[in-house]
Amino acid sequence: MWRWLADGVVGLHYGYLAYLLVGGFLAWRFHRTIALHVLAAVWAALIVVTKVPCPLTALQNTLREQGGQRALSDSFINLYVRGELFPNDMIGVAQLVVGVVVLTSWVGFALRLRQVGAGTGAGSAAAV
């Protein structure tokens, strides 16, 4: 059971990364989700810049150890993403691409809100 839970945390990690990439675009439709996406992006930046440990990795290690497995030898990104989703030596480029995608989604979100605010009548804001 512990191993399955640890594997589930891997799924949560991938879900977080997916949300990091698309969450800002989801906020174009579901405006209130932008705060959650900003928090997700800030957390990602903190992990990259300060090397603060990820609580999901700590949880995964705890679950692995409970299941009789060894803790991970490295971070989730280094073990499951780097070399799998992009080449090992392209981490900087991958981080830049993620940053550009996130910022683009936020600019689109701001433009969308501006467009909604410029609409005529109370019905146009409710329709968006």
Backbone torsions as a table, in degrees:
resi	resn	phi	psi	omega
1	MET	NA	-42.3	-178.1
2	TRP	-61.4	-38.0	-180.0
3	ARG	-65.6	-40.0	177.8
4	TRP	-63.7	-41.0	177.7
5	LEU	-64.0	-41.1	177.3
6	ALA	-62.0	-41.0	176.6
7	ASP	-64.9	-34.4	176.1
8	GLY	-63.0	-34.5	177.9
9	VAL	-66.9	-34.4	174.1
10	VAL	-59.3	-43.2	176.6
11	GLY	-61.4	-39.4	176.2
12	LEU	-62.3	-41.2	177.5
13	HIS	-58.7	-48.5	179.6
14	TYR	-63.4	-38.6	176.8
15	GLY	-61.9	-41.3	177.2
16	TYR	-61.1	-46.2	179.6
17	LEU	-62.4	-39.7	177.8
18	ALA	-64.1	-43.8	178.8
19	TYR	-64.2	-36.8	177.5
20	LEU	-58.1	-39.9	-178.9
21	LEU	-77.1	-38.1	-172.3
22	VAL	-110.6	-9.8	-175.1
23	GLY	-59.4	-38.0	178.0
24	GLY	-65.3	-35.0	176.8
25	PHE	-72.0	-35.9	175.2
26	LEU	-61.6	-33.2	179.6
27	ALA	-67.0	-18.5	175.4
28	TRP	-61.0	-33.7	-179.8
29	ARG	-97.2	-40.5	-178.0
30	PHE	-112.1	81.4	-169.6
31	HIS	-53.2	-37.7	-175.1
32	ARG	-67.7	-15.4	-178.9
33	THR	-78.0	-6.8	-177.4
34	ILE	-63.0	-35.0	179.9
35	ALA	-63.0	-41.9	177.6
36	LEU	-64.0	-39.0	179.8
37	HIS	-68.4	-39.2	176.4
38	VAL	-60.6	-43.8	177.5
39	LEU	-60.9	-42.7	179.1
40	ALA	-62.3	-41.6	-179.4
41	ALA	-70.1	-40.2	176.9
42	VAL	-62.6	-43.5	178.7
43	TRP	-60.7	-44.4	178.6
44	ALA	-60.6	-43.2	179.1
45	ALA	-63.8	-41.2	178.1
46	LEU	-61.4	-42.8	-179.7
47	ILE	-64.0	-39.7	-178.8
48	VAL	-72.8	-45.3	-173.4
49	VAL	-79.6	-42.6	-173.6
50	THR	-101.3	-9.4	-177.7
51	LYS	62.2	27.6	174.2
52	VAL	-62.5	138.8	-177.6
53	PRO	-69.6	143.8	-179.7
54	CYS	-81.5	128.9	179.1
55	PRO	-65.6	-27.4	177.3
56	LEU	-67.7	-37.8	177.1
57	THR	-66.4	-41.0	177.1
58	ALA	-61.8	-42.4	177.9
59	LEU	-63.4	-44.3	179.4
60	GLN	-60.6	-42.9	179.1
61	ASN	-63.5	-42.2	178.2
62	THR	-60.7	-45.4	-179.8
63	LEU	-66.1	-39.6	177.5
64	ARG	-61.5	-45.1	-179.4
65	GLU	-65.0	-38.4	176.4
66	GLN	-62.6	-30.6	179.7
67	GLY	-89.1	7.0	177.9
68	GLY	85.4	11.8	177.9
69	GLN	-101.0	162.3	174.9
70	ARG	-77.3	152.2	175.0
71	ALA	-65.9	157.5	177.5
72	LEU	-61.1	144.7	-178.9
73	SER	-86.2	-10.1	-176.0
74	ASP	-153.6	-176.0	-178.8
75	SER	-74.5	162.4	177.3
76	PHE	-56.4	-46.8	-178.5
77	ILE	-58.5	-48.1	-177.2
78	ASN	-67.9	-30.0	-176.9
79	LEU	-90.5	-37.8	-170.9
80	TYR	-112.0	-17.2	-173.8
81	VAL	-114.4	-54.8	-179.4
82	ARG	-62.6	129.1	-178.0
83	GLY	86.5	-14.8	177.5
84	GLU	-105.2	-49.9	-179.4
85	LEU	-97.5	-18.1	174.7
86	PHE	-155.4	157.7	-178.6
87	PRO	-61.3	148.6	-177.9
88	ASN	-51.7	-39.0	-174.4
89	ASP	-88.8	11.6	-176.5
90	MET	-113.2	25.3	-177.2
91	ILE	-59.8	-41.4	179.3
92	GLY	-62.7	-42.3	178.4
93	VAL	-65.3	-42.9	179.5
94	ALA	-61.5	-43.1	178.4
95	GLN	-64.7	-39.1	177.5
96	LEU	-63.8	-43.7	179.2
97	VAL	-61.6	-45.0	178.2
98	VAL	-60.3	-44.9	178.8
99	GLY	-60.2	-43.2	178.9
100	VAL	-65.1	-42.1	178.5
101	VAL	-61.5	-46.7	-179.7
102	VAL	-62.3	-48.7	-179.5
103	LEU	-63.4	-38.9	177.0
104	THR	-61.2	-42.4	179.5
105	SER	-64.8	-36.2	179.4
106	TRP	-70.9	-38.8	176.4
107	VAL	-63.0	-44.5	176.9
108	GLY	-61.0	-39.3	177.3
109	PHE	-61.1	-47.5	-179.9
110	ALA	-62.2	-42.4	178.3
111	LEU	-64.7	-38.2	178.8
112	ARG	-64.1	-44.2	177.9
113	LEU	-62.5	-39.8	179.1
114	ARG	-63.5	-41.1	178.4
115	GLN	-63.6	-43.3	179.1
116	VAL	-63.7	-42.2	-179.8
117	GLY	-65.8	-27.8	-179.3
118	ALA	-85.9	-6.7	-180.0
119	GLY	-63.4	159.3	179.9
120	THR	-96.3	134.5	175.7
121	GLY	79.2	164.0	-177.9
122	ALA	-71.8	-26.1	-176.8
123	GLY	-69.2	-28.6	-176.3
124	SER	-69.9	-35.6	178.5
125	ALA	-70.0	-35.2	-178.4
126	ALA	-73.2	-26.3	-177.6
127	ALA	-75.1	-18.6	-175.3
128	VAL	-87.7	NA	NA
